Amino acid sequence: MDIKDMKAIMEGLIFAAGDEGLDRKQLQNILNLDKDMAAYLINELKSDYELSKRGMMLVEMKQRLFLTTKPEHNHYLEKLKETAVQSKLSQASLEVLSI
């Protein structure tokens, strides 16, 4: 498996972990990585998000990794929150939320 594949899997795992985030040790165990390789891939993924001007970023707090929106986009997220309150959820949306 090459570096791109590993970063893609890592990104998916961190996304799937959601609000709980993903512990570095969990990541190492799942991907069967040593500490140095895990650190390298995390730094690479962080850099990918920064250099490609994406709407998300990878952050680490208390040894846990999270995907989150960038602070400079807060104005738009507030607008989204305002419009979300006014719209009704479809049946499909309700089913997804219940999962």
Backbone torsions as a table, in degrees:
resi	resn	phi	psi	omega
1	MET	NA	134.2	-177.9
2	ASP	-91.9	175.9	-176.3
3	ILE	-59.8	-43.1	-179.7
4	LYS	-60.2	-42.7	178.4
5	ASP	-62.8	-44.4	-179.4
6	MET	-61.9	-43.1	179.5
7	LYS	-66.2	-38.2	179.0
8	ALA	-64.2	-42.6	177.8
9	ILE	-64.6	-43.7	179.1
10	MET	-59.1	-45.3	179.0
11	GLU	-59.0	-45.7	178.5
12	GLY	-61.7	-40.8	179.5
13	LEU	-65.1	-43.8	-179.5
14	ILE	-65.7	-41.0	177.4
15	PHE	-61.8	-46.3	-178.4
16	ALA	-64.7	-29.1	179.2
17	ALA	-68.6	-21.4	175.0
18	GLY	58.9	-136.9	-175.8
19	ASP	-65.9	-21.2	-179.7
20	GLU	-77.8	-22.5	-177.6
21	GLY	71.8	178.4	-178.5
22	LEU	-127.5	127.1	178.4
23	ASP	-71.7	143.6	178.8
24	ARG	-56.9	-40.0	-179.0
25	LYS	-67.2	-37.6	175.3
26	GLN	-59.7	-46.2	-179.4
27	LEU	-59.7	-45.6	178.7
28	GLN	-59.9	-44.1	-178.1
29	ASN	-67.8	-45.1	-177.7
30	ILE	-63.4	-43.3	-177.2
31	LEU	-92.9	0.1	-179.8
32	ASN	54.7	54.9	-177.9
33	LEU	-114.3	151.6	169.9
34	ASP	-82.6	169.5	-174.9
35	LYS	-58.8	-42.5	-177.6
36	ASP	-66.8	-42.3	-179.6
37	MET	-68.0	-39.2	177.7
38	ALA	-61.6	-45.1	179.1
39	ALA	-61.8	-42.3	178.6
40	TYR	-60.3	-48.0	-179.1
41	LEU	-65.3	-38.0	177.4
42	ILE	-62.7	-46.0	178.5
43	ASN	-63.1	-39.2	177.2
44	GLU	-63.0	-44.5	-179.5
45	LEU	-65.7	-41.5	175.5
46	LYS	-57.9	-46.1	-179.9
47	SER	-62.8	-41.3	177.6
48	ASP	-55.9	-45.2	-179.5
49	TYR	-65.7	-40.3	-178.7
50	GLU	-69.0	-44.6	-174.2
51	LEU	-75.9	-25.1	-176.2
52	SER	-93.2	4.8	178.3
53	LYS	51.9	51.9	178.8
54	ARG	-89.5	167.2	-178.3
55	GLY	-81.9	-4.8	-179.3
56	MET	-123.0	167.0	176.7
57	MET	-147.1	159.3	178.0
58	LEU	-101.5	124.1	179.1
59	VAL	-124.2	156.6	176.8
60	GLU	-127.0	125.9	177.4
61	MET	-134.8	128.6	178.8
62	LYS	51.3	48.0	176.8
63	GLN	66.6	14.7	178.9
64	ARG	-119.0	142.3	-178.3
65	LEU	-101.1	137.9	-178.8
66	PHE	-136.2	146.2	166.1
67	LEU	-98.1	130.4	-177.5
68	THR	-144.9	164.6	177.4
69	THR	-77.2	158.7	-179.1
70	LYS	-79.8	141.1	-178.3
71	PRO	-59.1	-31.6	-178.3
72	GLU	-70.1	-6.7	178.2
73	HIS	-102.6	9.3	-177.1
74	ASN	-55.4	-38.7	-179.3
75	HIS	-56.6	-43.7	-178.6
76	TYR	-72.4	-33.9	177.8
77	LEU	-68.0	-36.0	175.4
78	GLU	-63.6	-41.6	177.8
79	LYS	-63.5	-39.1	177.4
80	LEU	-62.7	-43.1	180.0
81	LYS	-61.1	-40.7	178.8
82	GLU	-63.9	-43.2	-178.2
83	THR	-74.9	-29.6	-179.9
84	ALA	-66.2	-32.9	179.4
85	VAL	-67.0	-34.1	-176.2
86	GLN	-80.7	-21.3	-176.7
87	SER	-92.1	153.0	177.5
88	LYS	-94.9	150.6	179.8
89	LEU	-86.5	138.9	176.5
90	SER	-75.1	168.3	177.9
91	GLN	-59.9	-41.5	179.4
92	ALA	-62.3	-41.0	178.9
93	SER	-63.5	-42.2	178.7
94	LEU	-62.8	-38.4	179.3
95	GLU	-66.0	-42.3	178.8
96	VAL	-63.6	-43.0	-179.8
97	LEU	-64.3	-33.6	-179.0
98	SER	-70.7	-21.9	178.5
99	ILE	-76.6	NA	NA
